[in-house]
């Protein structure tokens, strides 16, 4: 049997030190946790975040929403389709430039978001309690510096 090009010790090093691996694993587990919590109102964590990003005084264009969510426009368009079909979001022409598209949270979307917020808060409170005093704030701060 030939010796591997990358020694097993390197695998252990990556497993124990790779921030990307830790963040990806935590993101998957957090998403699953919030997906489970939001399931009774028929939303996923991604859909909740998307609806929340549209909860503004005026409908935003796609680019700032995509930037806020860390998505490209194509992924945002795909994520919007099921919400639009459910009547939670409307894609409307811009007022000054009719070629631009604005993302509007509908009344049904606002109502569903109002149902989901207490679930999000309770889930988040439980998570912050599990992490311990100040750990959530430290984590958010570190991730914000990376982003």
Buried (B, 14 or more C-beta within 10 A) or exposed (E): EEEEEEEEEEEEEEEEEEEEEEEEEEEEEEBEBBBEBBEEBEBBBBBBBBBBBBEEEEBBEBEEBBEBBEBEEEEBBEBBEEBBEBEBBBBEEEEEEEEEBBBBBBEBBEEBBEEBBEBBEEBEEEBBEEEEEEEBEEEEEEEEEEE
